[in-house]
Amino acid sequence: MKISGAAAWILLLCVMPGSASGEAVNEGVFAPDRLNHVLGQDGVTPIPVKLRDGSGAYLWTFGDTILGGWKGAVVTTATLDFSAAADMKAMPSNTMALTPVPSSANYRSLNFSFYAPGGKITEFIGYKPGENPFVNRLWAAGGTQAGGFIYVYFMDVAITTAAPGGFVFKGAGLARAPVPRSAVPGLLAFERVGAFRAEGLAVGDSLAARGKYLYILGRAARANDGRLTSLCLMRVRPRHIEDLSRYEFLTSRGKWSAKERGYFFDDVGGEASLVYDPAKKVFRIIYMSFASQEIKAAEFSDFSAFARTPRAGPLYTPPARKGSLYYSAKEIFSDGGNIYLIYMDPAIYQPVLVRVPR
């Protein structure tokens, strides 16, 4: 079913508060044209890529994706029970799509082209024999391009009602695909890098290439309670991306170490983002605070100084909703005038877009 112009406006208006000029603007559900293909999605992580034909594109990865059909008009006011608005048929644990490079001119309608072999949206990071997709979920995260390959990190989790949130984090993996000649999802053939396995550490929420290194944002449980609410920063040379033993961690003393790990901000809810902003010549971390339900940002030009005195300030506060915790705030792109970020609203199982003036 296609979304009509009127329905698209309803999508935007259903969660868009008013905003004065110069303030952050909540623009509602991100990329409503996605809903021509899916009912709801988690994750939603952008990866800029350069294709073999010389063109640029964005690869988007997603975690759990709800597939099915709408019973009537597209609805984003439904709760986690979609049964009244849609017929749910499947929930692959990871999906991907390609779009043009987002800009201020096209971000409202990016024309997502999903990986759908045989016409069916499905996992691009496949399961191994013996893995049960109803128990083992492989949630795609961030990635990068290096050495002729596109790399995507993923989280390996086990579904269980005995744990908070309904799942237990088991570890992180890595998948790769040769760079395709053009922006056709079917040309991307990902395979899991069997030698890469990180235990107790979610690697690759986001990556930023700068100088000789890839700088990688991840999360870990400082209190060893299974809650991945502390950020960790890593770096690796691109040629060693598949070798976890070559990764170095930023310590709280501002040094890079192969053994010692620093923990930053203990209130992180879901995935976060790390980008390098060439206009401001700074790195920027954006994340959702579980505790305050604020989207926070930290900018720094020097990792060592940041590590010794990590600071993050509020960037935007979503409208309060009783009994529902927002999570997974991240930057998706920026231009000369604005930073564009998203956060997950679990009540509608959709990413929500916010435009923040610089």
C-alpha atoms as one frame of an Amber mdcrd trajectory, in Angstrom:
protein
   0.000   0.000   0.000   1.337   3.461  -0.889   1.185   6.431   1.454  -0.875
   9.273   0.070   0.187  12.891   0.473  -2.548  13.408   3.057  -1.472  10.333
   5.025   2.132  11.503   5.022   1.064  14.798   6.551  -0.912  12.931   9.206
   2.228  10.961  10.014   4.162  14.159  10.564   1.482  15.971  12.517   0.649
  13.124  14.878   3.782  13.725  16.980   4.968  17.167  15.888   4.836  19.866
  18.577   5.007  23.525  17.685   8.399  25.177  17.571   9.673  28.717  17.415
  12.246  29.753  14.840  15.774  28.863  15.945  14.632  26.027  18.201  14.782
  22.285  17.660  11.911  21.048  15.506  10.318  17.638  16.001   9.334  16.574
  12.476   7.518  13.380  13.418   8.113   9.902  12.027  11.355   9.717  10.070
  11.058   8.920   6.354   7.369   7.912   6.273   7.897   6.409   2.806   9.498
   3.457   4.649   5.995   2.483   5.689   5.187   1.511   2.131   7.339  -1.542
   2.923   7.338  -2.071   6.714   5.034  -1.532   9.696   7.675  -0.602  12.248
  11.436  -0.675  12.766  14.121  -0.459  15.404  17.801   0.437  15.086  17.829
   2.747  12.035  21.545   3.422  11.565  23.063   5.283   8.577  26.336   4.238
   6.903  27.720   6.479   4.115  29.210   4.419   1.246  30.992   5.102  -2.040
  30.053   2.656  -4.784  32.250   1.272  -7.543  30.512   3.412 -10.170  31.703
   6.486  -8.252  28.316   7.439  -6.825  27.561   7.973  -3.176  24.736   6.409
  -1.202  23.619   5.640   2.333  23.259   2.096   3.594  20.699   1.942   6.401
  20.660  -0.952   8.841  17.749  -1.884  11.086  17.151  -4.220  13.984  13.787
  -5.899  14.476  11.516  -4.986  11.561   7.767  -5.624  11.626   6.402  -6.804
   8.288   2.802  -7.169   7.186   0.051  -5.009   5.767  -2.028  -2.095   6.988
  -5.740  -2.819   7.361  -6.593   0.685   6.281  -4.750   3.991   6.352  -1.208
   4.021   7.664  -1.301   4.545  11.438   1.497   5.655  13.755  -0.590   6.244
  16.863  -0.867   2.511  17.546   0.815   1.069  20.620   3.092  -1.954  20.477
  -0.050  -3.981  19.700  -0.439  -3.365  15.978  -3.319  -5.826  15.635  -6.012
  -3.166  15.361  -4.205  -1.282  12.581  -2.262  -3.949  10.717  -1.772  -7.615
  10.007   1.664  -8.599  11.322   3.259 -11.453   9.384   6.975 -11.534  10.269
   9.729  -9.826  12.239  13.218 -10.353  10.765  15.913  -9.407  13.273  17.963
  -7.332  10.850  17.175  -5.632   7.552  18.850  -3.079   5.321  18.060  -0.517
   2.638  19.874   1.895   0.334  18.970   5.537  -0.285  20.524   8.562  -1.937
  22.768  10.664   0.288  20.400  12.591   2.609  20.317  16.375   2.405  18.111
  19.238   3.502  16.368  18.934   0.127  15.461  15.243   0.192  15.456  13.964
   3.790  11.657  13.926   4.036  11.414  11.425   1.172  14.529   9.312   0.748
  12.978   6.520  -1.348  14.231   3.536   0.671  15.164   0.541  -1.468  15.127
  -2.540   0.787  17.139  -5.715   0.526  14.409  -8.138  -0.549  15.633 -11.219
  -2.429  12.715 -12.863  -4.212  10.572  -9.846  -3.377  10.599 -10.534   0.393
  12.337  -8.290   2.930  14.581 -10.541   5.007  17.783 -10.668   7.061  20.956
  -9.591   5.283  23.039 -11.026   8.155  22.089 -14.670   7.989  21.762 -17.353
  10.620  24.088 -20.300  11.053  22.864 -23.895  11.396  21.537 -24.442  14.899
  20.665 -20.796  15.551  16.969 -20.276  16.247  15.710 -16.883  14.968  12.874
 -16.989  17.490  15.440 -17.080  20.302  18.651 -15.673  18.808  18.316 -12.185
  17.353  21.087 -10.564  15.301  20.475  -6.810  15.543  22.378  -4.828  12.926
  24.222  -1.733  14.117  26.665   0.724  12.533  29.421   0.142  10.045  31.909
   1.578   7.603  33.662   1.042   4.281  37.261  -0.183   4.199  39.528  -2.154
   1.866  36.952  -2.906  -0.797  34.322  -4.064   1.695  31.348  -2.609   3.524
  31.352  -3.716   7.158  28.380  -3.872   9.530  28.585  -4.724  13.236  25.734
  -6.570  14.886  24.541  -7.490  18.371  23.857 -11.125  19.243  21.035 -11.308
  21.798  18.893 -14.061  23.283  15.182 -13.502  23.852  14.035 -14.428  27.351
  11.211 -13.297  29.606  13.485 -13.754  32.629  15.596 -10.661  31.838  14.785
  -6.941  32.010  13.697  -5.767  28.579  13.029  -9.335  27.486  16.507 -10.152
  26.179  20.075 -10.923  27.236  23.030  -9.471  25.341  25.468 -12.221  24.358
  28.105 -10.472  22.269  28.915  -8.549  19.115  29.881  -9.737  15.657  30.917
  -8.318  12.313  29.686  -8.924   8.760  31.123  -7.791   5.446  30.142  -7.498
   1.776  32.182  -6.484  -1.287  31.402  -2.928  -2.377  28.801  -3.198  -5.177
  29.036  -1.370  -8.472  25.747   0.517  -7.942  23.052   1.260  -5.383  21.131
  -2.000  -5.748  20.552  -3.780  -2.414  20.496  -7.172  -4.110  24.132  -6.706
  -5.108  25.181  -6.648  -1.450  26.057 -10.141  -0.234  26.993 -10.017   3.445
  28.785 -12.834   5.243  29.675 -13.038   8.919  33.344 -12.614   9.810  33.753
 -15.803  11.809  36.878 -14.807  13.703  35.343 -11.606  15.100  33.542 -11.940
  18.421  33.334  -9.401  21.253  31.999 -10.710  24.560  30.176  -8.343  26.910
  30.707  -5.370  24.612  28.397  -3.924  21.985  30.826  -2.795  19.283  29.937
  -0.457  16.459  26.938   1.656  17.392  28.625   4.226  15.176  31.977   4.882
  13.471  33.917   7.973  12.395  36.957   7.824  10.112  39.630  10.398  10.842
  43.328  10.333   9.964  44.836   6.857  10.231  42.061   5.404  12.390  38.470
   4.351  12.531  37.000   5.611  15.801  34.264   3.302  17.041  31.516   3.888
  19.577  30.209   0.989  21.650  28.462   0.234  24.925  29.178  -1.954  27.924
  27.900  -2.666  31.435  30.181  -0.921  33.928  28.444  -2.623  36.862  28.497
  -6.038  35.163  24.703  -6.171  35.433  24.066  -6.774  31.743  22.734  -3.259
  31.156  24.696  -1.664  28.307  24.341   1.879  29.609  27.962   3.110  29.505
  29.719   4.282  26.360  33.100   2.909  25.312  35.360   4.382  22.644  37.682
   2.311  20.483  40.011   2.853  17.566  41.550   0.587  14.946  43.384   1.026
  11.672  41.037   0.204   8.779  43.177  -2.710   7.561  42.786  -4.403  10.963
  39.013  -3.972  11.337  38.443  -7.763  11.332  40.996  -8.385  14.111  39.530
  -7.519  17.512  42.948  -7.966  19.163  44.150  -4.849  17.285  41.422  -2.609
  18.727  42.466  -0.060  21.353  40.216   1.420  24.022  40.140   4.978  25.296
  40.801   4.900  29.043  39.480   7.326  31.642  43.040   8.685  31.852  42.907
   9.724  28.211  45.259   7.027  26.911  44.657   4.340  24.268  45.066   0.807
  25.597  44.654  -2.723  24.245  43.599  -4.001  27.688  42.154  -1.196  29.806
  38.676   0.106  28.974  37.182   3.462  29.943  33.459   3.986  30.580  31.706
   7.250  29.778  28.227   8.419  30.788  26.294   5.744  32.673  22.783   6.689
  31.581  22.901   5.768  27.888  19.652   4.336  26.503  20.208   2.242  23.384
  22.516   2.982  20.484  24.300   6.333  20.202  26.209   8.107  17.421  29.745
   9.348  16.873  30.540  11.615  13.922  33.336  13.927  12.887  32.027  17.369
  11.954  34.473  18.899   9.438  32.777  22.296   9.576  33.323  22.643  13.326
  36.433  20.402  13.390  35.073  18.392  16.312  33.848  14.890  17.100  30.251
  14.758  18.304  28.519  12.094  20.388  24.723  12.108  20.628  22.762   9.760
  22.887  19.489   9.378  24.770  19.641   9.605  28.550  17.511   6.902  30.149
  17.520   8.805  33.426  16.376  12.234  32.220  14.861  11.269  28.839  16.902
  14.056  27.267  18.887  13.765  24.067  22.395  14.830  24.999  25.440  15.868
  22.976  29.167  16.047  23.643  31.579  17.822  21.282  35.364  17.592  21.525
  38.424  17.943  19.337  40.710  15.867  21.540  39.899  12.366  22.787  42.365
  12.612  25.645  40.810  15.775  27.063  37.302  14.373  26.643  38.198  11.175
  28.503  39.591  12.986  31.516  36.565  15.281  31.833  33.611  13.883  29.853
  30.759  16.354  29.545  27.458  16.191  27.701  24.715  18.784  27.630  21.016
  18.573  26.740  20.256  19.031  23.045  16.536  18.245  22.877  13.865  16.803
  25.180  11.087  14.781  23.510   7.518  15.344  24.717   6.966  13.491  27.974
   4.921  10.300  27.838   3.945   8.366  30.955   5.015   4.733  31.003   7.106
   4.853  27.812  10.882   5.359  27.688  12.471   6.747  24.553  15.835   5.331
  23.486  18.478   5.134  20.731  19.090   8.785  19.855  21.632   9.307  17.071
  22.718  11.802  14.445  21.947  10.765  10.866  23.467  13.693   8.975  24.170
  17.426   9.208  24.496  20.390   6.869  25.580  23.986   7.200  22.519  24.972
   9.175  21.191  21.933  11.037  21.927  18.642  12.732  19.349  15.968  11.896
  18.863  13.284  14.548  16.431  10.513  15.338  15.256   8.727  18.461  13.087
   5.651  18.945   9.531   5.940  20.234   8.540   2.444  21.459   4.853   3.339
  21.687   4.654   3.512  17.889   7.820   1.472  17.150   9.125   4.185  14.851
  12.140   6.493  14.655  11.229  10.153  15.179  13.185  12.916  13.399  14.404
  16.109  15.074  16.045  19.031  13.265  18.374  21.002  15.528  19.799  24.346
  14.334  23.550  24.636  14.779
